Amino acid sequence: MSFALEAEGLVKTYGAVRALDGLSLSIPAGGVFGVLGPNGAGKSTLFRIALGLVRPTGGTARLFGAPAGQSSSLRRAGAMIETPRYPPYLTAREVLRMLALESGAGGSADIDYWLERVGLGGAADRKAGTFSVGMKQRLGLAAAFFTRPELVILDEPTSGMDPAGIQEIRALIRDLADKEGVTIILASHQLDEVRRVCDRVAILSKGKLAAEGDVEALTGGKPRLRLTVSPVDKALAVLGDKGQADGANAVLADVLRAETPALIRALVEAGVEITEARWREADLESAYLGALEPKDLVDAR
């Protein structure tokens, strides 16, 4: 297996602050990989080291096997780290033309095509200073993609966008990964977005890797029936190894939808009162919160 980004024992300190604390992570080439964690977990620091923007205090990082920050690896990558900022007096087309010249792409960059693809075709000649936050994000995405890199790192790519815009960008990301073979590493606080668009996920906590794996595996892979019941212990006795307590007055049942009527009858016959029954879809939030330490839970919320 080839890897797009590898970190081995990566450490980064800022004075007394330890942003990365021996992080080791291998992100495979191909598909969409999500990086989750509360503020201060080390996501942006990892990306900045990978792109050569800051030097690690210890450990190593590599892009496609080459040391991070080398020109040979950077030519293969595009990125949008945090909220993009551009000269307010330049139009969207001029911004990309300037970046094309700086990157050496020059006239080979299809600027109009990428502005159209991120939904800015009608605003190509508007000055960047007049753009909303969501429009600036779109321009940042065009800047990340328009040199056609093999790897793109995106930090909160849909921040400031409306639901329709989020769906558009989600579709674009999946299209680039599935049809054009671009590896995309995506950091986001929107767990639903990550669940819908990513193939694999890593959860960072205090600069370390807390959990990593397929999205389906981390979420349990299938929906479960949540029942608000009384008493809980009697409901769990009926469910056996298919049941799990979920708070003080509810249980989760690992059953098929077709088994629901028989299960409810069995609970009622056993003297269990049911006040609510609903299906809970595969839940990345539970995996995310379960991987964090108590202090991180406060920060995440």
C-alpha positions in Angstrom: 0.0 0.0 0.0 1.3 3.5 -0.8 0.8 6.4 1.6 0.0 10.0 0.8 1.0 11.3 4.3 3.0 9.6 7.0 3.8 10.9 10.5 6.2 9.0 12.8 6.6 10.1 16.4 5.7 13.7 15.4 6.3 16.3 18.1 5.7 20.0 17.9 6.0 22.4 20.9 5.3 26.1 21.2 6.9 27.0 24.5 5.1 25.0 27.2 2.3 24.0 24.7 2.7 20.5 23.2 0.6 20.7 20.0 1.7 17.3 18.8 2.8 14.6 21.2 4.5 11.7 19.4 1.8 11.4 16.7 2.1 8.5 14.4 -0.3 8.1 11.5 -0.3 6.7 8.0 -2.9 8.0 5.5 -3.2 5.8 2.4 -3.2 7.3 -1.1 -6.6 7.4 -2.7 -10.0 8.2 -1.3 -11.1 10.8 1.3 -9.6 10.6 4.8 -11.1 12.6 7.7 -9.1 14.1 10.6 -11.2 14.9 13.6 -10.5 16.4 17.0 -11.4 19.4 19.2 -9.7 22.7 19.0 -6.0 22.3 20.0 -6.0 18.6 19.1 -3.2 19.2 16.6 -5.0 18.9 13.2 -3.7 22.2 11.7 -0.3 21.7 13.2 0.0 18.3 11.4 -1.1 19.9 8.1 1.4 22.8 8.5 4.2 20.4 9.1 3.2 18.2 6.2 3.3 21.3 3.9 6.6 22.6 5.2 5.1 25.7 6.8 6.5 24.9 10.3 9.3 22.5 11.4 8.6 19.7 13.8 10.3 19.6 17.2 10.8 15.9 16.8 9.8 13.0 14.6 9.3 12.9 10.8 6.6 13.6 8.3 6.5 12.5 4.6 4.4 13.2 1.6 4.4 10.3 -0.9 7.5 9.0 0.7 9.5 12.2 0.4 10.3 14.4 3.4 7.6 16.9 4.0 8.4 20.4 2.8 10.6 19.4 0.0 9.7 20.9 -3.4 9.4 17.5 -4.9 6.5 16.6 -2.6 4.9 20.0 -2.4 4.5 20.0 -6.2 2.2 17.1 -5.8 0.0 18.7 -3.2 -2.7 21.4 -2.9 -4.1 22.8 0.3 -6.6 25.1 2.0 -5.6 25.6 5.7 -8.0 27.6 7.8 -9.9 30.6 6.2 -8.2 31.7 3.0 -7.3 35.4 2.5 -6.6 37.1 -0.8 -5.8 40.7 -1.9 -9.2 42.3 -1.7 -8.6 44.4 -4.8 -8.1 41.3 -7.1 -10.9 39.5 -8.8 -11.4 35.8 -8.4 -9.9 35.2 -11.8 -6.9 37.4 -11.0 -6.3 35.6 -7.7 -6.0 32.3 -9.5 -3.9 33.8 -12.3 -1.5 35.2 -9.7 -1.3 31.8 -7.9 -0.8 30.0 -11.2 2.3 32.2 -12.0 3.7 31.7 -8.5 3.3 27.9 -8.7 4.8 27.7 -12.2 1.6 26.4 -13.7 1.2 29.6 -15.7 -1.1 29.2 -18.7 -1.6 25.5 -18.2 -4.0 26.2 -15.3 -7.6 26.0 -16.5 -8.8 28.9 -14.3 -12.3 29.4 -15.7 -13.0 25.7 -15.5 -12.2 25.5 -11.8 -14.1 28.7 -11.0 -17.1 27.2 -12.7 -16.6 23.9 -10.9 -16.6 25.4 -7.4 -19.7 27.6 -8.2 -17.9 30.9 -8.8 -18.3 31.1 -12.6 -20.7 34.0 -12.3 -18.4 35.9 -9.9 -15.1 35.4 -11.7 -14.7 39.1 -12.2 -15.8 40.3 -8.8 -13.2 41.5 -6.4 -12.3 39.1 -3.6 -12.9 41.8 -1.0 -16.7 41.7 -1.8 -17.0 38.0 -1.2 -18.9 36.4 1.6 -17.1 33.8 3.9 -18.7 31.0 1.9 -17.5 32.5 -1.4 -14.0 32.9 -0.1 -14.0 29.2 0.9 -15.0 28.3 -2.7 -12.2 30.4 -4.1 -9.8 28.7 -1.6 -11.0 25.3 -3.0 -10.4 26.4 -6.6 -6.9 27.5 -5.5 -6.3 24.1 -3.9 -7.5 22.1 -6.9 -6.7 24.1 -10.1 -3.1 22.8 -10.5 -4.5 19.2 -10.4 -2.5 17.9 -7.5 -2.4 14.3 -6.4 -3.1 15.2 -2.8 -5.3 18.0 -1.4 -5.4 18.9 2.3 -8.6 20.8 3.3 -9.1 22.4 6.7 -12.8 23.1 7.4 -13.6 23.4 3.6 -17.4 24.2 4.0 -17.1 26.7 6.8 -19.6 29.6 6.2 -21.5 27.8 3.5 -25.3 27.2 3.4 -26.7 23.6 3.2 -26.9 23.7 -0.6 -23.3 24.8 -0.8 -22.1 22.1 1.6 -23.8 19.5 -0.6 -22.2 20.9 -3.7 -18.7 20.8 -2.2 -19.3 17.3 -0.7 -20.2 16.1 -4.2 -17.1 17.8 -5.7 -14.8 16.2 -3.2 -16.2 12.7 -3.7 -16.1 13.2 -7.5 -12.4 14.2 -7.5 -11.6 11.2 -5.3 -13.7 8.6 -7.1 -13.3 9.7 -10.7 -9.9 11.5 -10.8 -8.0 9.6 -8.2 -7.2 12.6 -6.0 -6.3 11.8 -2.4 -8.2 14.3 -0.1 -7.4 14.8 3.6 -10.3 16.6 5.2 -10.5 18.2 8.7 -13.9 19.2 9.9 -15.9 19.8 13.0 -19.1 18.7 11.2 -19.4 15.0 12.1 -22.2 14.4 9.7 -20.2 15.8 6.8 -17.3 13.5 7.7 -19.6 10.5 7.9 -21.1 11.2 4.5 -17.9 12.0 2.6 -15.0 10.2 4.2 -13.8 6.6 3.7 -11.5 6.5 6.8 -11.2 8.7 9.8 -8.5 9.5 12.4 -9.5 11.1 15.7 -6.8 13.3 17.4 -6.7 14.1 21.1 -4.1 16.3 22.8 -1.7 15.8 19.9 -2.0 12.0 19.9 -3.9 9.5 17.8 -7.0 8.5 19.8 -8.7 6.3 17.2 -8.4 5.5 13.5 -10.3 3.2 11.0 -13.0 2.9 8.4 -16.0 5.2 9.0 -18.3 2.2 8.9 -16.3 0.3 11.5 -16.1 3.3 13.9 -19.8 4.0 13.7 -20.8 0.4 14.3 -21.8 -0.1 10.6 -25.5 -0.3 11.0 -28.4 1.5 12.6 -29.8 0.5 16.0 -33.2 0.8 17.7 -33.3 3.2 20.6 -36.0 2.5 23.1 -37.0 4.8 26.0 -38.2 2.3 28.6 -38.9 1.6 32.3 -37.4 -0.3 34.0 -34.2 -0.4 32.0 -32.9 -3.5 33.8 -35.9 -5.6 32.8 -35.6 -4.4 29.1 -31.9 -5.4 29.1 -32.9 -8.8 30.5 -35.3 -9.3 27.5 -32.7 -8.1 25.0 -29.8 -10.2 26.3 -26.6 -9.7 24.3 -28.5 -7.7 21.8 -29.1 -4.8 24.3 -27.0 -2.0 25.7 -28.0 0.7 28.2 -28.1 4.2 26.7 -28.3 6.6 29.6 -30.6 6.2 32.7 -33.9 5.5 30.8 -33.1 4.1 27.4 -31.6 1.0 25.7 -30.1 0.4 22.3 -31.2 -2.8 20.5 -29.0 -4.6 17.9 -31.9 -6.0 15.9 -33.1 -6.0 12.3 -36.0 -3.7 11.3 -38.2 -6.8 10.6 -37.6 -8.0 14.2 -39.0 -4.7 15.7 -42.7 -5.8 16.2 -41.7 -9.1 17.9 -39.2 -7.3 20.2 -41.8 -4.7 21.3 -44.3 -7.4 22.0 -41.8 -9.3 24.1 -40.9 -6.2 26.1 -44.6 -5.3 26.8 -45.3 -8.9 27.8 -42.4 -8.7 30.2 -43.9 -5.6 31.9 -41.6 -3.0 30.3 -43.2 0.4 29.6 -42.1 1.9 26.2 -42.5 5.7 25.8 -40.5 6.1 22.6 -38.9 3.9 19.9 -36.8 5.3 17.0 -33.9 4.2 14.8 -30.5 5.7 15.4 -28.4 5.7 12.3 -24.7 4.9 12.3 -23.2 7.3 14.8 -19.8 8.9 14.3 -20.4 11.3 17.2 -20.4 8.4 19.7 -17.1 7.2 18.3 -15.7 10.7 18.4 -16.7 11.5 21.9 -15.7 8.0 23.1 -12.2 8.5 21.8 -11.6 11.8 23.7 -10.4 12.3 27.2 -12.7 14.1 29.7 -11.0 17.6 29.3 -11.2 17.2 25.5 -15.0 16.6 25.8 -15.4 20.0 27.4 -13.4 21.6 24.6 -15.3 19.7 21.9 -18.7 20.9 23.2 
